Amino acid sequence: SRPVMLVGSAGSGKTVMIGDKLRGLGEDFLVATIPFNNYTTSAMLQNVMEKPLEKKAGRNYGPPGTKKLIYFIDDMNMPAVDTYGTVEPHTLVRQHLDYRHWYDRQKLTLKEVHNVQYVACMNPTAGSFTINPRLQRHFSVFAVSFPGKEALRTIYTSIMGGHLKSISASKGVTRIADKLVEAALQLHSKVASTFLPTAIKFHYLFNLRDLSNIFQGILFTTTDCLKQAPDLVRLWLHEASRVYRDKLVDDRDMESYDKIQMDIAKKMFEDIDEESLRGDPMIYCHFAAGIGEPRYLPVSGWESLKKTLEEALENYNEVNAAMNLVLFEDAIIHVCRINRILESPRGNALLGAVG
């Protein structure tokens, strides 16, 4: 059972592919997921790796019973390189792969660890860029590249087609699904080439993850939201703004993005009136129709949205310590943005602002 490593840039789907495969394994396998970061040390790694193990005969250790343990190491090349050019966690893994043992740090006795296998991912454009050849030689290494445009078109057209069929969307909506996918690919390509990372805007990185997040937002919808073709285009404009525009940090970039987005929309959907694509507020959320069962719908107006959030705040303050929030327009938009992220699978948000 040779160790396996997937190498590819951020957002190419390495972690998702391996995670999906590991979840599909039978009951004879245990999986220990170990995400590396800059501060991971060999002692921290050893503690995590020893948790699923149990003592066998003598100095032998292994997973419970006859099970096989798989260590899934994500971001393999992220730990810091020390003064002498070595990486502590890598050295521990290499020692185990070379000799099938490591040492007890208190008793200084050997621990021979059996029935385990390593699966790893790394991004060669981050961290230390490379790993020690004496460690890498143990792995079967596979490159994971960003899919080509044709592959992306096929993937997202299938996703859109399947969703619209499942909600019994009208012919007018399904007719423009292919155009919408093409527009999304064009917008992604233009955004990635226009808004490049700098020392200040270091987070201007746009990859397959962002493109997928747009379609994830579209998958929230039902026929209540998508009655006519303009509804689908408006939804796409909103989702793209949430994914791309919310990352931008200054007015100039936001204005450039708005122009790029609207130019592509007018070019791809010539038969749809431009005014029908604009709206104030241009917000979709899961509580547009009130607090209760989540339904992803467009917000009808600022007053109704503010009233819904004020009611939710009052209900919260009745059972918790009072939280006195002033729900001005920007605060309301932020609540909607955060709610959209938290409703998404694997949805995580990092909010950065001055205290």
URLIN-V159559 format. One record per pair of residues at least 12 apart in sequence whose ideal C-beta (glycine too) atoms are under 8 Angstrom apart, sorted by sequence separation. I is the first residue (numbers start at 1). J is the second residue. If there is no record, write none. Layout:
((I J) (I J))
This chain:
((6 18) (52 64) (100 112) (101 113) (245 257) (262 274) (265 277) (284 296) (285 297) (288 300) (313 325) (337 349) (100 113) (161 174) (164 177) (244 257) (245 258) (284 297) (338 351) (19 33) (34 48) (76 90) (100 114) (192 206) (218 232) (221 235) (284 298) (285 299) (313 327) (34 49) (191 206) (192 207) (262 277) (283 298) (284 299) (32 48) (53 69) (161 177) (241 257) (245 261) (283 299) (32 49) (52 69) (96 113) (160 177) (218 235) (288 305) (291 308) (310 327) (334 351) (188 206) (217 235) (218 236) (281 299) (290 308) (309 327) (32 51) (120 139) (279 298) (32 52) (73 93) (118 138) (157 177) (160 180) (241 261) (281 301) (285 305) (288 308) (291 311) (97 118) (118 139) (157 178) (160 181) (217 238) (218 239) (240 261) (281 302) (287 308) (291 312) (306 327) (30 52) (49 71) (188 210) (214 236) (217 239) (283 305) (188 211) (309 332) (157 181) (215 239) (237 261) (281 305) (291 315) (93 118) (156 181) (214 239) (217 242) (287 312) (185 211) (213 239) (214 240) (217 243) (306 332) (309 335) (184 211) (302 329) (305 332) (153 181) (156 184) (237 265) (153 182) (156 185) (213 242) (214 243) (184 214) (213 243) (302 332) (184 215) (305 336) (153 185) (233 265) (30 63) (152 185) (210 243) (30 64) (210 244) (149 185) (233 269) (30 67) (32 69) (34 71) (36 73) (299 336) (28 66) (29 67) (30 68) (31 69) (32 70) (34 72) (35 73) (36 74) (37 75) (40 78) (41 79) (94 132) (97 135) (206 244) (28 67) (29 68) (30 69) (31 70) (32 71) (33 72) (34 73) (35 74) (36 75) (40 79) (233 272) (27 67) (28 68) (29 69) (30 70) (32 72) (34 74) (35 75) (36 76) (38 78) (39 79) (94 134) (98 138) (229 269) (237 277) (29 70) (31 72) (33 74) (36 77) (37 78) (38 79) (39 80) (87 128) (90 131) (91 132) (94 135) (97 138) (206 247) (241 282) (36 78) (37 79) (38 80) (90 132) (93 135) (230 272) (234 276) (36 79) (45 88) (204 247) (229 272) (230 273) (234 277) (45 89) (76 120) (87 131) (94 138) (203 247) (204 248) (233 277) (238 282) (25 70) (44 89) (71 116) (73 118) (76 121) (77 122) (87 132) (90 135) (234 279) (237 282) (238 283) (239 284) (42 88) (46 92) (69 115) (70 116) (71 117) (73 119) (74 120) (75 121) (76 122) (77 123) (86 132) (230 276) (238 284) (41 88) (42 89) (45 92) (68 115) (69 116) (70 117) (71 118) (72 119) (73 120) (74 121) (75 122) (77 124) (81 128) (230 277) (22 70) (40 88) (41 89) (45 93) (67 115) (68 116) (69 117) (70 118) (71 119) (72 120) (73 121) (75 123) (78 126) (79 127) (201 249) (234 282) (40 89) (42 91) (66 115) (68 117) (70 119) (77 126) (78 127) (79 128) (195 244) (200 249) (235 284) (294 343) (22 72) (42 92) (59 109) (61 111) (77 127) (78 128) (283 333) (59 110) (61 112) (62 113) (75 126) (77 128) (285 336) (59 111) (60 112) (61 113) (62 114) (63 115) (75 127) (77 129) (180 232) (184 236) (281 333) (284 336) (287 339) (19 72) (36 89) (59 112) (61 114) (62 115) (63 116) (77 130) (170 223) (173 226) (176 229) (180 233) (183 236) (187 240) (191 244) (195 248) (283 336) (286 339) (18 72) (60 114) (62 116) (77 131) (167 221) (169 223) (173 227) (175 229) (285 339) (286 340) (76 131) (156 211) (160 215) (163 218) (167 222) (168 223) (173 228) (177 232) (285 340) (46 102) (152 208) (159 215) (163 219) (167 223) (170 226) (172 228) (173 229) (176 232) (180 236) (184 240) (284 340) (169 226) (170 227) (172 229) (176 233) (187 244) (286 343) (56 114) (160 218) (163 221) (170 228) (173 231) (195 253) (15 74) (46 105) (152 211) (156 215) (167 226) (173 232) (225 284) (53 113) (159 219) (238 298) (50 111) (146 207) (147 208) (195 256) (43 105) (146 208) (164 226) (194 256) (195 257) (235 298) (220 284) (234 298) (191 257) (194 260) (220 286) (1 68) (217 284) (191 260) (190 260) (5 76) (224 295) (225 296) (225 297) (187 260) (222 295) (224 297) (225 298) (187 261) (190 264) (222 296) (221 296) (220 296) (187 264) (186 264) (217 296) (183 264) (183 265) (186 268) (183 268) (182 268) (183 269) (180 268) (38 127) (179 268) (179 269) (246 337) (176 269) (3 97) (242 337) (22 119) (242 340) (18 119) (18 121) (15 121) (14 121) (14 123) (8 121) (10 123) (3 117) (4 118) (5 119) (6 120) (7 121) (9 123) (3 118) (4 119) (5 120) (6 121) (7 122) (8 123) (9 124) (10 125) (1 117) (3 119) (4 120) (5 121) (6 122) (7 123) (8 124) (9 125) (10 126) (3 120) (5 122) (7 124) (217 340) (220 343) (17 144) (217 344) (216 344) (216 345) (14 144) (5 136) (13 144) (213 344) (12 144) (12 145) (5 139) (7 141) (12 146) (3 138) (4 139) (5 140) (7 142) (8 143) (11 146) (2 138) (3 139) (4 140) (5 141) (6 142) (7 143) (8 144) (2 139) (3 140) (5 142) (6 143) (7 144) (8 145) (9 146) (2 140) (4 142) (6 144) (8 146) (10 205) (12 207) (13 208) (11 207) (12 208) (10 207) (11 208) (9 207) (11 209) (10 209) (11 210))
